[in-house]
Amino acid sequence: MKINKIIKPTESKLPFTIMLADPKSKFGMEEVSNPFSGETCELPRYAVAVYEAIKVAEVVGDYTKVRKGLDWFSKHFTDEYYVLLD
């Protein structure tokens, strides 16, 4: 699944601070798969960082962060949300 429009983090405030190894690559595309269904999506790297932060927050029990991340993801990457996080 490819996204039609890449939102820029400055246009839509990210739900929390993310760390990227190479900030210049934040708009580069990366394929992410749902570990349970095997379905894949292409996302910009900043969205992958948000996805990964959500998954880590689930493991450590930070449900406030999970909720913020899910709300942001469902608003800005709706189709991908249903593939990866629903």
Secondary structure as GFF3:
##gff-version 3
##sequence-region A 1 86
A	DSSP	three_ten_helix	23	25	.	.	.	ID=ss1
A	DSSP	beta_strand	29	33	.	.	.	ID=ss2
A	DSSP	beta_strand	40	44	.	.	.	ID=ss3
A	DSSP	alpha_helix	45	60	.	.	.	ID=ss4
A	DSSP	alpha_helix	63	76	.	.	.	ID=ss5
A	DSSP	alpha_helix	78	84	.	.	.	ID=ss6
###
